[in-house]
Amino acid sequence: MYDPIILALDGSDLAAEAIPHAEALARDFDAEILVVRAVELPREYYEVAPYMAPAVASSLIDEAQAQAEAYVARHVEALQAKGIRARGRCRTGDPATVILEAADEHRGGVVVIATHGRSGLSRWAMGSVADRVVRHSPVPVLLIRSAQPIPKPRAAKAEAATP
């Protein structure tokens, strides 16, 4: 049951809060952890890509992929050092889609993902990978609510700093 555990990470401290929960499940169910990371290029890339030389655009994609693979490899090695079976997977694309594809391929698994727990207008404005995964996953999803405070939007920070 629950094998593999699909651990969705994005490189943030928030996402890393899900790691201990995935570790506990892996130990309890003697399951493997599949560390999944989406390589998502910044929005600015798509604005300037048409004006870049193809070699430059390709090198930016390759660099983002290499960084993501190194990040996943570090986490896989750390899990294996703790005696947990683990492997990694990096794919270019929308994070929710990448996670859902992994879930679809591993129907016996469970997805473990951290969330800010935003709701209402904030979730609508910011989007929510976790929300999309919960709504469309073919396997159970364990949401880990962040202990971190929800960051204020830039406009609210500026207003708070004004005397």
C-alpha angles and dihedrals in degrees: 000000000000097000118178109026105215106215110195113207131172103181096265129120087237093059091047089063087077094060099083090049092052090047091053092050091048091053095044094049099030086237135154121246118227107201107209125194127175118214103220118177117221117264089245090063091066091049094055101028094090088059096047128093108255091242091056093048091047092050091052091053091046091050093050090048092049092050092050092048091050090049092051092045091054091053093045091051092048091051092047090050086059090054095257120135107239143163134175140233130191123184132173113240148061108340096229091049092049091050093046091050090054090048091049092052093048104046093169093059140087129227118230114196136160123230139187090224094233117169141187119002094357092057091045093050096043098036121225126238090187091052092052091047093051092048097048108026118121089206133052117282125212110204116202111205111221120246087206119099115254107258116244118240114259093253091055091050091052092049092048091052093051113095 
